[in-house]
Amino acid sequence: MKRLYLMRHSEAIDADANITDPQRKLTSQGIADTQKVMQYLLSHEIIFDCIINSQAMRSVETSKIIAAGMNLEENKIHSDVKLYLKDAASFFDILFELDDSLSEVALVGHNPHITGFANYFLEEKISSMAPSTMVCVEINTNSWSDINLADCRKIFMITP
């Protein structure tokens, strides 16, 4: 059994002439919302085996706040360019390469792609994941390379 946690990065500052999209950092509200998600996870005794985020600063910061709350070692947080404004096929590529000893994996990405990927696993589709929204699905397989073929069910969806 695998559990996949899909999270849209938290609220970030707007891009402008001095700040490119990948450099956008979290706002104070984004930090607070990420901490609320982290508290929810801890209250349900959820600890990730690893977190994979895009290389955009807002995604990295979201991941680091969650990881710090879980006391996750830094080597369990990975950045992957395939999560930055890519499609579901890229997300599957990342997951297919995971070691099967990992059971609880989080991806932190961007809209609209993270929502589209979540909808792959959801019976009741969602139109858009708001910042800091997390969807957890349980996938009935022991191998990450089979997740696109296995039965799954939504465990929860939270938005702070």
N, C-alpha and C positions, 0 to 999 in steps of 0.2 A: 504494500500500500504506500502510495506517495501523497504528500500534501503540497500543493502549489499555492503560494500566496502572491497575488498580483496586486501591485500598488502603484497608483499614480503618484508621482512626486508631489510634495506639498507646495503650498502657495509660494511663488517667487516674485522678486522685483521685476518690473518691466524692463525690457531691453531698450536701449537708447543709443545715441551716437557713440557713447563711451563704453557701453557694455554690450557685447555680442550675446546672442541667444545661449550658447553653451556656458557663458560666464555668469549667468543670472543666479544669484544666491537666494536662499529662503528669506522671506519676510519674518518679522517676529510672530505674526499669526501662523505662518507656515511651520515655524519651530514649535510653537505651542500645540498645533494640531498633530504634528508628528509625535510629540510626547504623549498626547492622548491615545493615539493608536498604539504606541509602545506600552502604555499602561494597560490597555485592553488586552494586549497579547500576554503580558506578564500575569494579569489577573486570571487568565485562562491557561497558565503554565505552558505557553507556547514559546519554544526556543528554536530558532532556525539553525539548520546545519550549515547553510551559507546564504548570503545575499548577493545577488548580481544586479548591478545598476548600470545605467548608461553613463557615459563619461561627462555628461552635462553636470555642472556644479550643483544644481538644485536636486538632482537625483542622488549624487554622491552625498550631499549633506543629509538628505532624508535617510539614506541607508546608515550613515554613521550615527545618527541619533538613535535609531532602532537598535543597531548593534551595540552601542554603549549601554543601553538599558538592559540588554540581554547578557552583558559581559562577553560578547562574542569576540574572539580573537581577530586581530586585523587581517590575518591571512585567510579568513573566511568571508571577506568582503571582496568582490571582484567587479571591475568595470569592464564593460563590453560595448564596443562601438555599435554592435548589432542591435542594441536596445534604443539607440537614438534615432527616432523618426524612421523606423524600419517596419516591415510588415510581419504578419504572423509566421511566415516561413522562416524568417530570421530568428524569431523567438524559439520556434521549434528546433532550429539548428543548435542553439545554445543548450537547450534542455536535453537533446539527444546525446550530447557529448558529456553529460554529467556522469559521475561515478554512481553506480547503483547502490552504493552504501549510504548515500545521502537520501533522506526521507522527507525532510522539511526544508523546502527551498523557496526563497522569495525573489521575485523580479520587481525592480523599481524602474518604471519607465514613464512614457509620455503619451498624452492623447494625440490623435484618436487611436493610435495603434495598441495601447495597453487595453483600452476598452474593447476593441475588435478582437484581441486575443482572448480576453476574458469571456467574450460572447461565444467563442468556439466551445467552451466548456459548460456554458450555462443554458439550461432549458428555457428559462425566462430571460430574454435578452434585455440589456440595459442600453440606453441611448448614449450615455456619456458618464465616465467616472469623474467626479469632482476632485479637486486637489485633495490629497491625503486619503482618498478612498482605497480600501483594501478588500479584495475578494479572495476567499479561500475555497479551493476545490480539493476534494479527495479523489484520487484516481486509483482505480482498482488494478494495479499492476506492480510488479517488483522491479521493472526496468523502465528507465526514463525514455529509452528508445521506442517504447510501445505506448506512450501516453496518448498518442493520436488515435489509437485503436481501442483503448480500454474504456470501460464504463466509468463514469464519474458522477459526483454529486456536489452541489454547493454546500459548504459547511456554514459560512457566514459571509456577509458583506457589511462593512462598517464605513461610515463617513462621520468624522468628528463634527 
